[in-house]
Amino acid sequence: MNRKILLALSTALLMGVSSVQAQDVAKIAMVAELSGAGAPAGTNWRDGIKIAIEEINADGGILGKQVELPEYDTQTDPQVSRAMVQKAIDDGAFAILGTIYSGSTLVNMLVAQQSEIPQFVGSEAPTIVQKGNPFVFRTSSGAQKGVPALVPYFTDTLKAQKVGIAWVNNEFGKGGRDVFAAEMEKIGIEVIADVPSEQGATDYASDVAKLKDSGADAVFVYMNQEEAARFLIEAKKQGLSMPLVGEVTLTEAKVIELAGGAAENAIAHVGVTATATEIPGIAEFNEKFVAQFKRNPTHDAIKGYIGAWATKYVTEKVGEFDGAKFADAMKNLCLPVAEYPRMLLDTCWDETGEMSRPSFMVQVKDGAPVVIGTVPAN
């Protein structure tokens, strides 16, 4: 047998081995804001997913296949995120986890939809699930469900008559601001100061001054993490005395780390929090995260973790790697924690991909977020 024939046979054999190996692997793409303004959110999202994938592979993978987790950095840029989702699909991902920033998700989810790729996102702008995309699913409730949970706090606890709104002028911030303003109008509380700021802003002196002079009984703060921390620092500097109440980000670990003592007494409604350690699954996740990454997880870490496990659970319910069947299975699906323990809490999705599960009220006390109440699923 001549050398050319031997070489051809060897090449074919190697290609066959490579093909078998590829068939034994399932790819879930992690597409997130690993640099740029969204890096605090994106890195927590990624690290929560890493823990989930380690657990999933130790549990036999998905449908017997070990899971690979290629990472794609959006640089917190919507157009880059679109390109990264396309690259993830071209690289053979059967599902996508990300993005977090709503402005990016609104752009890149169309790419995943065209390829019928299931996509779990950390985005919370109401518009995400209002576009009729059957392949996009939340990992926490959108602002249109989360923000109304704050209404009893403003009416019953604060007994507010006049409020201010401080919000970041991006898709995320506008969505939350609009929902909050509408809820206040419904219950007869007047919004007397409406103060937007740009994403990445560093100077909040004039914003805080406007709110301080407005006569508001409380301020609703709806910003991304770094902006929220800068706002809190300026609020403390100017002696802003009214309660500061937020949704999602205001009391999370990264904001407290950046704001220090300026975060004390801040209050927020959050979809999920690592401080809810009375829940066994959350306590276990928190312990693993701190041991592996030497920092406290934010809600984005838990959202990423839940998204990865939901991908496994639903794929195995379907019984094959089929995006269209996955999307059908997700409609009005509930994953009770008694049967699906890694979901951490009883979790449901409606026909639009919106999520419903119990949530929490949190306050910063002595430099740490503390659960002060729970909110039933709605």
Buried (B, 14 or more C-beta within 10 A) or exposed (E): EEEEEEEEEEEEEEEEEEEEEEEEEBBBBBBBBBBBBBBBBBBBBBBBBBBBBBBBBEEEBBEEBBBBBBBBBBBBBBEBBBBBBBBBBEEEBBBBBBBBBBBBBBBBBBBBBEBBBBBBBBBBBBBBBEEEBBBBBBBBBBBBBBBBBBBBBBBEBBEBBBBBBBBBBBBBBBBBBBBBBEBBEEEEBEBBBBBBBEBBBEEBEEBBBBBBEBEBBBBBBBBBBBBBBBBBBBBBEBEBEBBBBBBBBBBBBBBBBBBEEBBBEBBBBBBBBBBBBEBEBBBBBBEBBEEEBEBBBBBBBBBBBBBBBBBBBBBEBBEEBBBEBBBEBBEEBBBEBEEBEBBBBBBBBBEBBBBBBBBBBBBBEEEBBEBEBEBEBE
